[in-house]
Amino acid sequence: MQKSFEYIVVRQHFFAIMHSNEKGDVKRKLEEKNLEINLLDIYQLLKTKIAWILAVALVAGVCGFVFSSFMITPKYEASVDMIVNSKTVQNDSATGDQFTAASKMAANFTRLIRNDIVLKPVIESLGLDISYNELKRMVSAELVSGTTIMNIKVTCDDSETARKIVEKISEIAPPILVEMMEVGSCKNASGVNAPQSPVSPNVKQITFIAFVLGAVACAGIIIVADLMDNTFRTEQDIRNEIDVPVLGVLPSVESCIAGAAAAAAERKGKKV
């Protein structure tokens, strides 16, 4: 019986010749190959592409640095602590009930500090060219856990403006809040803290994240491209992956031309 053969193109480097009755097995094994993920192979693949991965990661890191340094407006923060008492006059015999009452009062003051009855007078006093809602977004207040101390923060794109606003809030807020609640007292527990360095953006963090994301993205693309590639590069790959005997190998036209050119050059060199 005459046997027929099939030719499988392998990366245009050579043709592998095998029996046509094995074609079904080849397709099935190719499909199985596509589903298998060999971690060692992935490691070896990424190792050979490490230069590309580092190059992409470096470019991404530089982009992250430039973006965070020159395209994001720096934000500055100023803060002050204010203490709330349940009575205007305090003594050493303060009870737990008084502390509980002061804690509840401090919680109410924390919510009211961003109210228009406090912030609008601040805008008028400083002559700020912003609306109440804009200033409200700049101001935050929280109660320090386990205490009756409020921490008030102002964040904006100018350190001096942030300092002036938080200073004016600490000046205007106490009498207004005490009058509203009709009980207790509120006063500064610290001076205004206004660092000259911006609190955001974190240039180092953004640069590092961009570097890592660039490396991960590049590695992911390389892995996906390799997993989607169902061709073989060498004759040994065919034997290893689909366990089909190769009956013969035919060189491609390109390799024949290259081989002939190399042989001609070698002969020419010997003649000289």
C-alpha positions, 0 to 999 in steps of 0.5 A: 500500500502506498503511504501518503505524507503531510508537510507541516510548516515549522516557522519557515525554517524547515518542513517536517514530513509525517504520515497523513494517518497521524494528522488527527493525533497531531491536531489533538496533541496540538490542542492539548499543547495549547492548554498546558502551561509549563512554569519552567518553560514560562520562566525560561521564556521570560529569562530570554526576554528579560531585556525587553521586560526591563526596557518596557518597565524603565519606560513606564517608570519614567512616564510615571515619574514625569506624570507625577512630577509635572502633570499633577498639581501638588497638594499641601496640608495644614492641620490643627488639634482642638480639644472639647470639654463638656464644661467651661471650667474643668477640675481634677475630679472629672467623672466618666460621665463628663468624659462621655458627654465631652466625647459626644460633644466633640463628635458633634463639633467634628460634624459641624466644623465643615458647616456653612456657619463656620466656613462662610465666615472663614471665606469672608474673613480671608477674602477667598475667591472660592465658594463654600462647597469648594472650601468644604471639599478642602476641609476634613475633620476627625475625632482622635480615637479615645479622646475629645480632640478634633484634628482639623485638616485643610488640603489645597495647592498652596501651603500658605493658603492652607495654613491661613485657612486652618488657622482662621478655622481654629480662631472662628469655630470655637465660639460659634460651635459653643454658642450653637451647642449652648454647652461646653468649651472648645480651644486649640490643643496645638499650634498650626502644623503646616509643612512646606513639602506637598503631601501628594502626589507621592512621586516615588510611589507612583514611579515604582508602581508604573515600573512594576505595572510596565514589567508585568504588562510586558511579561503578560503580553510575552506569555500570552503571545507564546501560549497562542503560538502553536508552531514548532521551532525545531524538529526536536520540539515535534518529538517532545510535544506531540510524540510523532516520528519525523520521517524527513526534513526539507530545508526551506528556500530561504535556508537553501539560499543562505546555505548556498551563499555561505558555501560560495563565500567559503569557496571564494575565500579558499581560492584567494 
